[in-house]
């Protein structure tokens, strides 16, 4: 009987981590598209700055994605 709540909590934790990882990946793809739109040849300085800032946010997001993947790997 004690194992059932632990198994349920463990399964919920894995589901939460998987959802987090999926959401972060989808957001990463959106940011990459935004970066491409702002860092094209002939872009204005403001567009280039926006693209660089978006690219930095994406870099930080990828680090979070990796941390979520590490969390999942530790649960195996």
Residue pairs with C-beta under 8 A, 6 or more apart in sequence:
10 75
13 75
14 72
14 75
17 68
17 71
17 72
17 75
18 72
20 68
21 65
21 68
21 69
21 72
24 61
24 64
24 65
24 68
25 65
27 61
28 58
28 61
28 62
28 65
31 54
31 55
31 57
31 58
31 61
32 58
34 51
34 54
35 51
35 54
35 55
35 58
37 51
38 47
38 48
38 50
38 51
38 54
39 47
39 48
39 51
39 52
39 55
43 51
